Amino acid sequence: MQTKLDHLKHQPLGDALERLLHSEDARGPSIGETTQAVGEKGFGLILMVLSLPSALPVPAPGYSTPFGIVIGLIALQMILGRQTLWIPARLQRIRIKPSLAKSMLGTATRALKKIERWIRPRQRWIRSRPGQAGLASVILIMACLMMLPIPLTNSFPAVVIFLIGLGLSEEDGLLAVGAFGIGLLAVALYAGVIYILIQQGPDALDAIKDWVKARLGMS
């Protein structure tokens, strides 16, 4: 398993993601197949894959909650210092539709091409036990935010998780710290949304949805 992971790590990230999202099954790759493909210490790669459906600029309904649960479980295992991933069998059977896998790969490839020139190994403390535990705490918070039933707002924490996964995969601590800063903005955003809901009630959801659409140019 470790040899297979080393092979994935030494490929360009776009190629590694393509390998992970490839499946001979017509129903698309399952979470179990993906985690088995990365083997040991593949936290960064699997986090990138699982965060992509919610980070996509197009809706991917039905994935935020189960993938958020899996990401949360991975974060807890990182905090505990586990070297291998454990995911319940029921969650392992969840599959990514081939059309979504293709969209995920295209989005990730475009994003990586834009930022790959600035990514390099540095600040490798993130690979240490304390470093991984600290990042995992942020990932756990972002996973919880991903699962909140607030329309059009799960992309922000998913992007944070994707960037942290990218930082872990490339051993780029500076990128991971930058993602941590974005995570703080996500927490502030959600705190504001929750405050509005408490003050104005459920009817405020439509106003929040329209505001987010306007900021994203979707109105």
C-alpha positions in Angstrom: 0.0 0.0 0.0 2.8 2.4 0.9 4.4 1.9 -2.5 1.2 2.8 -4.2 0.8 5.9 -2.1 4.4 6.9 -2.9 3.6 6.5 -6.6 0.6 8.8 -6.2 2.6 11.4 -4.3 5.3 11.5 -6.9 2.8 12.1 -9.7 1.6 15.6 -10.6 -1.4 16.2 -8.3 -3.8 16.4 -11.2 -2.7 12.9 -12.4 -2.9 11.6 -8.8 -6.5 12.9 -8.4 -7.4 11.4 -11.8 -6.1 8.0 -10.6 -8.1 8.2 -7.5 -11.3 9.2 -9.2 -11.0 6.5 -11.9 -13.2 3.4 -11.4 -14.0 0.4 -13.5 -17.4 0.4 -11.9 -20.0 2.2 -14.1 -21.5 3.7 -10.9 -18.3 5.6 -10.3 -15.6 5.3 -7.5 -16.6 4.6 -4.0 -15.2 6.2 -0.8 -13.8 2.8 0.1 -12.0 2.4 -3.2 -10.5 5.9 -2.9 -9.2 5.4 0.7 -7.7 2.0 -0.2 -6.0 3.6 -3.2 -4.1 6.1 -1.0 -3.2 3.5 1.7 -1.4 4.8 4.7 -0.8 8.5 5.4 -2.9 9.6 2.5 -4.8 12.2 4.5 -4.1 15.1 2.2 -5.2 13.4 -1.0 -8.4 11.9 0.4 -9.3 15.3 1.9 -8.9 17.0 -1.4 -11.2 14.4 -3.1 -13.9 14.5 -0.4 -14.0 18.3 -0.3 -14.3 18.8 -4.0 -18.1 18.1 -4.5 -19.0 21.0 -2.1 -16.2 23.2 -3.4 -17.4 23.0 -7.0 -18.9 26.2 -8.5 -21.9 24.1 -9.6 -24.4 22.4 -7.2 -23.6 18.8 -6.2 -26.6 18.0 -3.9 -26.5 15.0 -1.5 -22.8 14.9 -0.9 -22.1 17.6 1.7 -23.5 15.7 4.6 -22.0 12.2 4.1 -18.7 13.5 2.8 -18.7 16.0 5.7 -19.1 13.1 8.1 -16.2 11.2 6.5 -14.0 14.3 6.6 -14.9 14.8 10.3 -13.9 11.1 11.0 -10.6 11.6 9.2 -9.9 14.8 11.2 -10.6 13.0 14.5 -8.2 10.2 13.5 -5.5 12.8 12.6 -6.0 14.4 16.0 -5.5 10.9 17.6 -2.4 10.3 15.6 -3.7 7.3 13.6 -1.5 6.4 10.6 -4.2 4.6 8.7 -7.8 5.6 7.9 -10.8 3.8 9.3 -14.2 4.5 7.7 -17.5 2.7 8.5 -18.5 0.2 5.8 -21.8 2.0 5.2 -19.9 5.2 4.3 -17.3 3.3 2.3 -20.1 2.2 -0.1 -21.0 5.8 -1.1 -20.1 6.3 -4.7 -19.2 9.5 -6.6 -21.3 9.6 -9.9 -19.0 9.5 -13.0 -20.3 12.9 -14.2 -19.5 14.5 -10.9 -16.1 12.8 -10.7 -15.3 14.3 -14.1 -16.4 17.8 -12.9 -14.4 17.4 -9.8 -11.3 16.4 -11.7 -11.7 19.3 -14.2 -12.2 21.9 -11.4 -9.2 20.6 -9.4 -7.0 20.5 -12.5 -7.8 24.1 -13.4 -7.3 25.3 -9.8 -4.0 23.5 -9.5 -2.7 24.9 -12.8 -3.4 28.4 -11.4 -1.5 28.0 -8.1 1.0 25.2 -8.7 3.9 27.6 -9.4 3.6 28.9 -5.8 3.4 25.5 -4.1 6.5 23.9 -2.8 7.7 22.0 0.3 8.3 24.4 3.1 7.4 24.8 6.8 7.3 21.0 7.0 6.2 21.2 10.7 2.7 20.4 9.4 3.8 16.8 9.0 4.6 16.5 12.7 2.1 15.2 15.2 1.3 18.6 16.7 1.1 20.2 13.2 -1.4 17.6 11.9 -3.5 17.8 15.1 -3.7 21.5 14.8 -4.7 21.4 11.1 -7.2 18.6 11.9 -8.9 20.7 14.5 -9.6 23.3 11.7 -10.7 20.6 9.3 -13.1 19.2 11.9 -14.7 22.7 12.3 -14.9 23.1 8.5 -16.5 19.7 8.1 -19.2 20.6 10.6 -19.9 23.9 8.8 -20.1 22.0 5.5 -23.0 20.0 6.9 -25.1 23.0 8.1 -28.3 23.3 6.0 -27.6 26.8 4.9 -28.1 27.2 1.1 -25.0 28.0 -1.0 -22.6 28.4 1.9 -20.9 25.0 2.2 -18.4 25.9 -0.6 -16.3 28.2 1.7 -15.4 25.5 4.3 -14.9 22.9 1.5 -12.3 25.2 -0.2 -10.5 25.5 3.2 -10.4 21.7 3.5 -9.2 21.3 -0.1 -6.4 23.8 0.5 -5.3 22.2 3.7 -5.3 18.8 2.0 -3.2 20.3 -0.8 -0.8 21.7 1.8 -0.5 18.3 3.4 0.0 16.5 0.1 2.8 18.9 -1.0 4.2 19.5 2.5 3.5 23.2 2.0 3.0 24.5 5.6 2.7 28.1 4.3 -0.3 27.1 2.2 -1.9 25.3 5.1 -1.5 28.4 7.3 -3.1 30.5 4.6 -6.0 28.0 4.5 -6.3 28.4 8.3 -6.8 32.1 7.8 -9.5 31.5 5.2 -11.0 29.1 7.7 -11.3 31.9 10.3 -13.2 34.0 7.7 -15.5 31.0 7.2 -16.2 30.8 10.9 -17.0 34.6 11.0 -19.3 34.2 8.0 -21.2 31.3 9.6 -21.4 33.1 12.9 -23.0 36.1 11.2 -25.5 33.9 9.3 -26.4 32.0 12.5 -26.8 35.3 14.3 -29.2 36.6 11.6 -31.2 33.4 11.8 -31.5 33.7 15.6 -32.6 37.3 15.3 -34.9 37.1 12.3 -36.0 33.4 12.3 -36.2 30.9 9.4 -37.6 33.4 6.9 -34.1 35.0 6.9 -32.9 32.0 4.9 -34.3 33.3 1.6 -32.6 36.7 2.2 -29.3 35.0 3.0 -29.7 32.8 -0.1 -30.3 35.9 -2.3 -27.4 37.7 -0.8 -25.0 34.8 -1.4 -26.2 34.4 -5.0 -25.7 38.1 -5.6 -22.1 38.0 -4.3 -21.4 34.9 -6.5 -22.9 36.6 -9.5 -25.6 33.9 -9.7 -28.6 36.3 -9.5 
